[in-house]
Amino acid sequence: MPKVNFKTDEEIELIRASSSLLSKTLGEMAKLIRPGVKTIEINNAAETYIRDNGGVPAFLNYNGFPYSLCISTNDSIVHGFPGNYELKEGDIISVDCGVILNKFVSDSAFTFAVGEIDPAVKKLLKVTRECLDLGVAKAVAGLRIGDIAFAVQDHAEKNGFGVVKELVGHGVGYSLHEKPEVPNYGKRGSGMKLEEGMVIAIEPMINLGRAGVKFWKDGWTVSTIDGKPSAHYEHTVAVRKGKADVLSSFDYIDEVLGAATI
């Protein structure tokens, strides 16, 4: 069995503080996302905000990754590079961010609509966010990793979407990627038993079309095999008895997006 780094209540509160800064950072980025904005501008604004508030971007230089955010547009699933691409009406953009605050790491992601998007893509975003909520609801002591995985897969596939299997969620807190792995597909009652003190990043990656992926030559970017859009949402979650303790939040994003929130 993989070694899991269990966290004390005090450490979970420090991860919560890191997650709070991360959640506020994503809220600030929500204000910037509109047609004509370059993705590198979003990256640079996030790094400035994190540092101005006492944090460090967790992704920057992680295994050589050269940016503070992973920004993945349209058919890119995860790990996209920010750059000179200008957002345009109808795009979707996944903003994935990690923060180190007081030595503790948090990880969260949100997929934004740029202006008006295709109704099928709007449904993809809605269902993927619901998949996250359903997975988080299973992050309860006594259940198993497979219960999270099944909840995500079942909801996505019932809606006709493809579930990415090559990339998974993970433990988080002391470092960006820890054990256990948290897949988005699996059988109920299977896998490692969830225990109090586990802190995990749950992150459904759901494709509009086929489940297959393509790995780019840059060594990072992953996109859909059929060129159709993909959505990605992620929370940092502490496993508790009775009910999961969600350490990150989309409240700041929802405040910015208002009634237009997916």
C-alpha positions as a Python dict, from the first residue, in 0.01 Angstrom:
ca = {
    (1, 'M'): (0, 0, 0),
    (2, 'P'): (133, 348, -80),
    (3, 'K'): (242, 557, 217),
    (4, 'V'): (-4, 834, 293),
    (5, 'N'): (103, 1149, 476),
    (6, 'F'): (-170, 1198, 734),
    (7, 'K'): (-219, 1555, 857),
    (8, 'T'): (-300, 1675, 1206),
    (9, 'D'): (-592, 1911, 1267),
    (10, 'E'): (-341, 2195, 1304),
    (11, 'E'): (-182, 2111, 970),
    (12, 'I'): (-521, 2090, 801),
    (13, 'E'): (-593, 2443, 922),
    (14, 'L'): (-266, 2558, 761),
    (15, 'I'): (-367, 2386, 436),
    (16, 'R'): (-705, 2561, 468),
    (17, 'A'): (-525, 2897, 489),
    (18, 'S'): (-321, 2809, 180),
    (19, 'S'): (-642, 2702, 5),
    (20, 'S'): (-810, 3029, 101),
    (21, 'L'): (-536, 3232, -70),
    (22, 'L'): (-564, 3003, -371),
    (23, 'S'): (-942, 3044, -384),
    (24, 'K'): (-910, 3422, -367),
    (25, 'T'): (-648, 3409, -644),
    (26, 'L'): (-889, 3223, -873),
    (27, 'G'): (-1155, 3479, -785),
    (28, 'E'): (-921, 3756, -895),
    (29, 'M'): (-846, 3571, -1218),
    (30, 'A'): (-1221, 3545, -1287),
    (31, 'K'): (-1223, 3925, -1320),
    (32, 'L'): (-968, 3909, -1603),
    (33, 'I'): (-1119, 3641, -1823),
    (34, 'R'): (-1276, 3800, -2130),
    (35, 'P'): (-1214, 3815, -2505),
    (36, 'G'): (-884, 3976, -2604),
    (37, 'V'): (-691, 3887, -2288),
    (38, 'K'): (-370, 3687, -2337),
    (39, 'T'): (-333, 3380, -2120),
    (40, 'I'): (16, 3491, -2010),
    (41, 'E'): (-144, 3804, -1861),
    (42, 'I'): (-363, 3584, -1641),
    (43, 'N'): (-58, 3384, -1533),
    (44, 'N'): (140, 3696, -1444),
    (45, 'A'): (-149, 3849, -1249),
    (46, 'A'): (-189, 3529, -1047),
    (47, 'E'): (180, 3514, -957),
    (48, 'T'): (174, 3878, -846),
    (49, 'Y'): (-139, 3828, -635),
    (50, 'I'): (-5, 3514, -467),
    (51, 'R'): (329, 3676, -382),
    (52, 'D'): (169, 4002, -266),
    (53, 'N'): (-31, 3796, -16),
    (54, 'G'): (263, 3608, 129),
    (55, 'G'): (241, 3292, -81),
    (56, 'V'): (453, 3120, -343),
    (57, 'P'): (319, 2973, -669),
    (58, 'A'): (339, 2595, -619),
    (59, 'F'): (355, 2514, -990),
    (60, 'L'): (641, 2748, -1084),
    (61, 'N'): (953, 2535, -1149),
    (62, 'Y'): (776, 2221, -1021),
    (63, 'N'): (960, 1946, -1211),
    (64, 'G'): (1067, 2220, -1450),
    (65, 'F'): (718, 2362, -1521),
    (66, 'P'): (791, 2723, -1627),
    (67, 'Y'): (471, 2905, -1519),
    (68, 'S'): (263, 2982, -1211),
    (69, 'L'): (-63, 2857, -1364),
    (70, 'C'): (-162, 2571, -1588),
    (71, 'I'): (-393, 2730, -1844),
    (72, 'S'): (-571, 2493, -2078),
    (73, 'T'): (-813, 2620, -2343),
    (74, 'N'): (-1082, 2433, -2533),
    (75, 'D'): (-949, 2086, -2628),
    (76, 'S'): (-653, 2111, -2388),
    (77, 'I'): (-735, 1910, -2076),
    (78, 'V'): (-461, 2004, -1829),
    (79, 'H'): (-104, 2135, -1793),
    (80, 'G'): (-132, 2388, -2075),
    (81, 'F'): (126, 2666, -2102),
    (82, 'P'): (16, 3029, -2068),
    (83, 'G'): (128, 3234, -2367),
    (84, 'N'): (29, 3489, -2628),
    (85, 'Y'): (-299, 3319, -2714),
    (86, 'E'): (-580, 3576, -2693),
    (87, 'L'): (-907, 3450, -2550),
    (88, 'K'): (-1202, 3479, -2782),
    (89, 'E'): (-1579, 3460, -2747),
    (90, 'G'): (-1692, 3098, -2714),
    (91, 'D'): (-1366, 2965, -2565),
    (92, 'I'): (-1344, 2775, -2240),
    (93, 'I'): (-1037, 2806, -2020),
    (94, 'S'): (-928, 2583, -1734),
    (95, 'V'): (-721, 2775, -1477),
    (96, 'D'): (-534, 2536, -1248),
    (97, 'C'): (-342, 2690, -959),
    (98, 'G'): (-132, 2577, -665),
    (99, 'V'): (-21, 2783, -366),
    (100, 'I'): (240, 2733, -98),
    (101, 'L'): (165, 2930, 219),
    (102, 'N'): (350, 2870, 547),
    (103, 'K'): (507, 2563, 379),
    (104, 'F'): (168, 2399, 309),
    (105, 'V'): (41, 2332, -42),
    (106, 'S'): (-309, 2362, -190),
    (107, 'D'): (-439, 2286, -540),
    (108, 'S'): (-759, 2393, -716),
    (109, 'A'): (-892, 2447, -1068),
    (110, 'F'): (-1194, 2599, -1240),
    (111, 'T'): (-1308, 2603, -1603),
    (112, 'F'): (-1442, 2939, -1719),
    (113, 'A'): (-1662, 3027, -2015),
    (114, 'V'): (-1540, 3318, -2224),
    (115, 'G'): (-1855, 3506, -2316),
    (116, 'E'): (-2133, 3298, -2467),
    (117, 'I'): (-2043, 2934, -2530),
    (118, 'D'): (-2206, 2650, -2721),
    (119, 'P'): (-2495, 2489, -2526),
    (120, 'A'): (-2329, 2146, -2541),
    (121, 'V'): (-2011, 2290, -2390),
    (122, 'K'): (-2214, 2473, -2126),
    (123, 'K'): (-2365, 2138, -2027),
    (124, 'L'): (-2013, 1987, -2013),
    (125, 'L'): (-1904, 2254, -1765),
    (126, 'K'): (-2215, 2212, -1554),
    (127, 'V'): (-2188, 1833, -1540),
    (128, 'T'): (-1814, 1837, -1466),
    (129, 'R'): (-1865, 2072, -1173),
    (130, 'E'): (-2143, 1842, -1053),
    (131, 'C'): (-1902, 1547, -1087),
    (132, 'L'): (-1663, 1729, -854),
    (133, 'D'): (-1937, 1789, -598),
    (134, 'L'): (-2047, 1425, -615),
    (135, 'G'): (-1689, 1303, -575),
    (136, 'V'): (-1622, 1539, -285),
    (137, 'A'): (-1934, 1409, -108),
    (138, 'K'): (-1770, 1066, -96),
    (139, 'A'): (-1448, 1191, 69),
    (140, 'V'): (-1567, 1057, 404),
    (141, 'A'): (-1381, 838, 652),
    (142, 'G'): (-1479, 473, 611),
    (143, 'L'): (-1553, 495, 239),
    (144, 'R'): (-1297, 412, -28),
    (145, 'I'): (-1116, 585, -314),
    (146, 'G'): (-1333, 386, -554),
    (147, 'D'): (-1645, 549, -411),
    (148, 'I'): (-1513, 892, -517),
    (149, 'A'): (-1406, 755, -854),
    (150, 'F'): (-1739, 583, -925),
    (151, 'A'): (-1941, 892, -833),
    (152, 'V'): (-1747, 1100, -1086),
    (153, 'Q'): (-1751, 842, -1365),
    (154, 'D'): (-2115, 748, -1325),
    (155, 'H'): (-2245, 1105, -1350),
    (156, 'A'): (-2020, 1195, -1645),
    (157, 'E'): (-2101, 887, -1847),
    (158, 'K'): (-2475, 907, -1777),
    (159, 'N'): (-2458, 1246, -1948),
    (160, 'G'): (-2271, 1104, -2246),
    (161, 'F'): (-1926, 1245, -2171),
    (162, 'G'): (-1581, 1081, -2175),
    (163, 'V'): (-1387, 1039, -1850),
    (164, 'V'): (-1010, 1095, -1870),
    (165, 'K'): (-830, 792, -1724),
    (166, 'E'): (-464, 878, -1785),
    (167, 'L'): (-463, 1161, -1528),
    (168, 'V'): (-579, 1146, -1168),
    (169, 'G'): (-627, 1343, -848),
    (170, 'H'): (-382, 1300, -563),
    (171, 'G'): (-285, 1363, -206),
    (172, 'V'): (-168, 1715, -127),
    (173, 'G'): (-45, 1927, 164),
    (174, 'Y'): (322, 1870, 239),
    (175, 'S'): (394, 1867, -133),
    (176, 'L'): (199, 1916, -453),
    (177, 'H'): (159, 1548, -540),
    (178, 'E'): (137, 1287, -267),
    (179, 'K'): (-23, 946, -227),
    (180, 'P'): (-291, 829, -274),
    (181, 'E'): (-389, 866, -636),
    (182, 'V'): (-756, 959, -679),
    (183, 'P'): (-885, 841, -1019),
    (184, 'N'): (-1205, 966, -1179),
    (185, 'Y'): (-1317, 616, -1272),
    (186, 'G'): (-1357, 297, -1071),
    (187, 'K'): (-1579, 63, -875),
    (188, 'R'): (-1770, 143, -559),
    (189, 'G'): (-1613, -11, -251),
    (190, 'S'): (-1273, -57, -417),
    (191, 'G'): (-933, 95, -347),
    (192, 'M'): (-776, 242, -36),
    (193, 'K'): (-997, 309, 263),
    (194, 'L'): (-1038, 679, 340),
    (195, 'E'): (-929, 788, 686),
    (196, 'E'): (-936, 1111, 883),
    (197, 'G'): (-618, 1308, 830),
    (198, 'M'): (-602, 1242, 457),
    (199, 'V'): (-598, 1556, 242),
    (200, 'I'): (-666, 1496, -127),
    (201, 'A'): (-714, 1692, -448),
    (202, 'I'): (-1022, 1566, -631),
    (203, 'E'): (-1020, 1679, -993),
    (204, 'P'): (-1261, 1548, -1256),
    (205, 'M'): (-1134, 1592, -1614),
    (206, 'I'): (-1426, 1527, -1846),
    (207, 'N'): (-1433, 1537, -2227),
    (208, 'L'): (-1721, 1640, -2450),
    (209, 'G'): (-1633, 1357, -2686),
    (210, 'R'): (-1411, 1051, -2653),
    (211, 'A'): (-1222, 973, -2335),
    (212, 'G'): (-884, 940, -2506),
    (213, 'V'): (-600, 1190, -2466),
    (214, 'K'): (-297, 1314, -2657),
    (215, 'F'): (32, 1407, -2488),
    (216, 'W'): (216, 1699, -2647),
    (217, 'K'): (584, 1714, -2730),
    (218, 'D'): (632, 1999, -2478),
    (219, 'G'): (620, 1726, -2211),
    (220, 'W'): (328, 1888, -2029),
    (221, 'T'): (17, 1973, -2228),
    (222, 'V'): (-250, 1705, -2257),
    (223, 'S'): (-540, 1746, -2501),
    (224, 'T'): (-839, 1545, -2620),
    (225, 'I'): (-772, 1288, -2890),
    (226, 'D'): (-1067, 1407, -3101),
    (227, 'G'): (-1015, 1782, -3066),
    (228, 'K'): (-1338, 1835, -2873),
    (229, 'P'): (-1349, 2051, -2555),
    (230, 'S'): (-1263, 1926, -2207),
    (231, 'A'): (-1353, 2064, -1862),
    (232, 'H'): (-1160, 2044, -1535),
    (233, 'Y'): (-1260, 2138, -1180),
    (234, 'E'): (-1063, 2066, -863),
    (235, 'H'): (-1087, 2110, -487),
    (236, 'T'): (-850, 2040, -199),
    (237, 'V'): (-1045, 1830, 51),
    (238, 'A'): (-980, 1692, 400),
    (239, 'V'): (-1135, 1354, 474),
    (240, 'R'): (-1357, 1364, 782),
    (241, 'K'): (-1612, 1145, 955),
    (242, 'G'): (-1965, 1206, 833),
    (243, 'K'): (-1893, 1481, 581),
    (244, 'A'): (-1599, 1593, 368),
    (245, 'D'): (-1423, 1916, 467),
    (246, 'V'): (-1369, 2119, 149),
    (247, 'L'): (-1067, 2344, 209),
    (248, 'S'): (-1078, 2536, -119),
    (249, 'S'): (-1379, 2731, -242),
    (250, 'F'): (-1539, 2859, -562),
    (251, 'D'): (-1732, 3127, -371),
    (252, 'Y'): (-1501, 3407, -483),
    (253, 'I'): (-1538, 3300, -846),
    (254, 'D'): (-1915, 3273, -814),
    (255, 'E'): (-1929, 3624, -667),
    (256, 'V'): (-1748, 3759, -973),
    (257, 'L'): (-1948, 3560, -1225),
    (258, 'G'): (-2278, 3624, -1051),
    (259, 'A'): (-2588, 3497, -1226),
    (260, 'A'): (-2377, 3383, -1520),
    (261, 'T'): (-2207, 3111, -1314),
    (262, 'I'): (-2214, 2767, -1469),
}
